[in-house]
Amino acid sequence: MTAPPAGSEDFYCAEALTGRTPVVKIRETVEVLAFRHTRPSFETHIVVIPKRHIPSFLDLSIRPAELLALLDVVREVAAQVVSETGACRIQTNLGRYQDTQHLHWHVFSGDRVS
Protein backbone atom coordinates (compact mmCIF):
# COMPACT_ATOMS: atom_id res chain seq x y z
CA MET A 1 0.00 0.00 0.00
CA THR A 2 1.28 3.47 -0.79
CA ALA A 3 0.19 6.51 1.13
CA PRO A 4 -1.70 9.40 -0.47
CA PRO A 5 -0.14 12.84 -0.63
CA ALA A 6 -0.36 14.78 2.63
CA GLY A 7 -3.60 16.72 2.93
CA SER A 8 -5.51 14.65 0.37
CA GLU A 9 -8.97 13.30 1.16
CA ASP A 10 -8.49 9.54 1.06
CA PHE A 11 -10.70 7.55 3.43
CA TYR A 12 -9.55 4.30 1.87
CA CYS A 13 -5.81 4.69 2.56
CA ALA A 14 -6.25 6.50 5.89
CA GLU A 15 -9.03 4.33 7.33
CA ALA A 16 -9.97 1.14 5.46
CA LEU A 17 -6.53 -0.13 4.46
CA THR A 18 -4.92 0.72 7.81
CA GLY A 19 -7.68 -0.97 9.80
CA ARG A 20 -8.49 2.22 11.69
CA THR A 21 -12.04 1.81 10.43
CA PRO A 22 -12.99 -1.89 10.47
CA VAL A 23 -14.40 -3.23 7.20
CA VAL A 24 -16.09 -6.48 6.24
CA LYS A 25 -13.80 -7.93 3.58
CA ILE A 26 -15.42 -9.64 0.60
CA ARG A 27 -12.26 -10.34 -1.44
CA GLU A 28 -8.60 -9.44 -1.03
CA THR A 29 -5.58 -9.92 -3.26
CA VAL A 30 -2.06 -8.54 -3.06
CA GLU A 31 -3.15 -5.44 -5.02
CA VAL A 32 -6.91 -5.09 -4.37
CA LEU A 33 -9.40 -5.01 -1.49
CA ALA A 34 -13.19 -5.42 -1.80
CA PHE A 35 -15.34 -4.76 1.26
CA ARG A 36 -18.87 -3.87 2.32
CA HIS A 37 -19.37 -0.10 2.17
CA THR A 38 -19.16 1.43 5.65
CA ARG A 39 -22.12 3.71 4.85
CA PRO A 40 -24.11 1.76 2.25
CA SER A 41 -26.51 3.52 -0.10
CA PHE A 42 -28.07 0.25 -1.30
CA GLU A 43 -29.12 -3.06 0.26
CA THR A 44 -25.95 -4.63 -1.13
CA HIS A 45 -23.10 -2.12 -1.51
CA ILE A 46 -19.49 -3.21 -1.96
CA VAL A 47 -16.45 -1.03 -2.66
CA VAL A 48 -13.44 -2.33 -4.62
CA ILE A 49 -10.15 -0.41 -4.29
CA PRO A 50 -6.52 -0.75 -5.32
CA LYS A 51 -4.20 -0.94 -2.32
CA ARG A 52 -1.81 1.49 -3.98
CA HIS A 53 -2.97 5.09 -3.83
CA ILE A 54 -4.37 6.11 -7.22
CA PRO A 55 -6.36 9.37 -7.11
CA SER A 56 -8.90 8.53 -9.83
CA PHE A 57 -9.63 6.51 -12.95
CA LEU A 58 -8.15 9.38 -14.99
CA ASP A 59 -4.76 9.15 -13.24
CA LEU A 60 -2.00 8.34 -15.70
CA SER A 61 0.02 6.37 -13.13
CA ILE A 62 -2.32 3.37 -13.41
CA ARG A 63 -0.30 0.44 -14.75
CA PRO A 64 -2.20 -1.81 -17.20
CA ALA A 65 -1.60 -4.98 -15.16
CA GLU A 66 -2.76 -3.19 -12.02
CA LEU A 67 -5.93 -1.99 -13.73
CA LEU A 68 -6.65 -5.52 -14.98
CA ALA A 69 -6.15 -6.92 -11.46
CA LEU A 70 -8.58 -4.33 -10.10
CA LEU A 71 -11.18 -5.00 -12.80
CA ASP A 72 -10.82 -8.75 -12.29
CA VAL A 73 -11.86 -8.34 -8.64
CA VAL A 74 -14.70 -6.00 -9.69
CA ARG A 75 -15.85 -8.73 -12.09
CA GLU A 76 -15.64 -11.45 -9.41
CA VAL A 77 -17.56 -9.36 -6.88
CA ALA A 78 -20.18 -8.40 -9.48
CA ALA A 79 -20.66 -12.06 -10.43
CA GLN A 80 -21.14 -12.94 -6.75
CA VAL A 81 -23.69 -10.13 -6.27
CA VAL A 82 -25.61 -11.15 -9.42
CA SER A 83 -25.63 -14.75 -8.19
CA GLU A 84 -27.00 -13.67 -4.80
CA THR A 85 -29.42 -10.91 -5.85
CA GLY A 86 -30.14 -11.40 -9.56
CA ALA A 87 -28.64 -8.08 -10.72
CA CYS A 88 -26.10 -5.37 -9.90
CA ARG A 89 -24.65 -2.07 -11.00
CA ILE A 90 -20.98 -1.14 -11.26
CA GLN A 91 -19.94 2.50 -10.94
CA THR A 92 -16.94 4.75 -10.42
CA ASN A 93 -17.08 8.52 -10.07
CA LEU A 94 -14.87 11.36 -11.29
CA GLY A 95 -14.36 15.02 -10.52
CA ARG A 96 -16.82 16.58 -8.10
CA TYR A 97 -18.81 13.32 -8.03
CA GLN A 98 -15.82 11.53 -6.47
CA ASP A 99 -16.06 12.08 -2.70
CA THR A 100 -12.89 10.17 -1.81
CA GLN A 101 -9.74 10.91 -3.80
CA HIS A 102 -8.79 7.26 -4.26
CA LEU A 103 -9.85 5.21 -7.27
CA HIS A 104 -12.73 2.98 -6.25
CA TRP A 105 -15.57 1.06 -7.83
CA HIS A 106 -19.01 0.57 -6.31
CA VAL A 107 -20.78 -2.74 -6.89
CA PHE A 108 -24.35 -2.41 -5.68
CA SER A 109 -27.78 -3.99 -5.86
CA GLY A 110 -31.21 -3.69 -4.33
CA ASP A 111 -33.20 -0.77 -3.04
CA ARG A 112 -31.67 2.48 -1.89
CA VAL A 113 -31.26 2.73 1.89
CA SER A 114 -31.04 5.88 3.97
CORLINJO-V321042 format. One record per residue. N is the residue number from 0. RES is the residue in one letter. SS is DSSP state (helix for helix, strand for strand, loop for the rest). PHI is phi in whole degrees, -180 to 180 (NA if undefined). NEAR is the number of other ideal C-beta (glycine too) atoms within 10 Angstrom. Layout:
<<N RES SS PHI NEAR> <N RES SS PHI NEAR>>
//
This chain:
<<0 M loop NA 12> <1 T loop -110 10> <2 A loop -80 13> <3 P loop -76 17> <4 P loop -60 9> <5 A loop -56 5> <6 G loop 85 6> <7 S loop -81 14> <8 E loop -94 11> <9 D loop -138 20> <10 F helix -57 19> <11 Y helix -65 24> <12 C helix -71 20> <13 A helix -74 16> <14 E helix -118 15> <15 A helix -69 23> <16 L loop -73 23> <17 T loop -83 11> <18 G loop 88 8> <19 R loop -59 9> <20 T loop -108 12> <21 P loop -64 10> <22 V loop -129 17> <23 V loop -92 10> <24 K strand -75 11> <25 I strand -102 18> <26 R strand -156 16> <27 E strand -143 12> <28 T loop -124 14> <29 V loop -60 6> <30 E loop -106 18> <31 V strand -137 22> <32 L strand -129 21> <33 A strand -119 24> <34 F strand -151 20> <35 R strand -67 13> <36 H loop -57 17> <37 T loop -75 14> <38 R loop -136 7> <39 P loop -63 16> <40 S loop -101 11> <41 F strand -136 18> <42 E strand -54 12> <43 T strand -116 19> <44 H strand -146 19> <45 I strand -119 25> <46 V strand -112 24> <47 V strand -120 26> <48 I strand -132 25> <49 P strand -77 25> <50 K loop -76 19> <51 R loop -82 19> <52 H loop -67 21> <53 I loop -132 23> <54 P loop -59 17> <55 S loop -162 16> <56 F loop -61 15> <57 L loop -83 11> <58 D loop -66 11> <59 L loop -78 5> <60 S loop -83 9> <61 I loop -69 17> <62 R loop -85 12> <63 P helix -53 7> <64 A helix -65 9> <65 E helix -67 17> <66 L helix -65 14> <67 L helix -64 10> <68 A helix -63 16> <69 L helix -64 25> <70 L helix -67 14> <71 D helix -64 15> <72 V helix -69 22> <73 V helix -57 21> <74 R helix -63 13> <75 E helix -63 17> <76 V helix -65 22> <77 A helix -61 20> <78 A helix -62 12> <79 Q helix -64 17> <80 V helix -65 22> <81 V helix -62 13> <82 S helix -62 9> <83 E helix -83 10> <84 T helix -119 14> <85 G loop 96 9> <86 A loop -168 10> <87 C loop -161 21> <88 R strand -121 11> <89 I strand -125 16> <90 Q strand -150 10> <91 T loop -130 14> <92 N loop -121 15> <93 L loop -135 10> <94 G helix 61 7> <95 R helix -69 6> <96 Y helix -83 8> <97 Q loop -97 17> <98 D loop -69 10> <99 T loop -109 21> <100 Q loop -82 19> <101 H loop -150 24> <102 L loop -51 25> <103 H strand -154 27> <104 W strand -117 22> <105 H strand -100 19> <106 V strand -119 27> <107 F strand -141 21> <108 S strand -156 18> <109 G strand 92 15> <110 D strand -75 7> <111 R strand -68 10> <112 V loop -116 11> <113 S loop -85 3>>
//
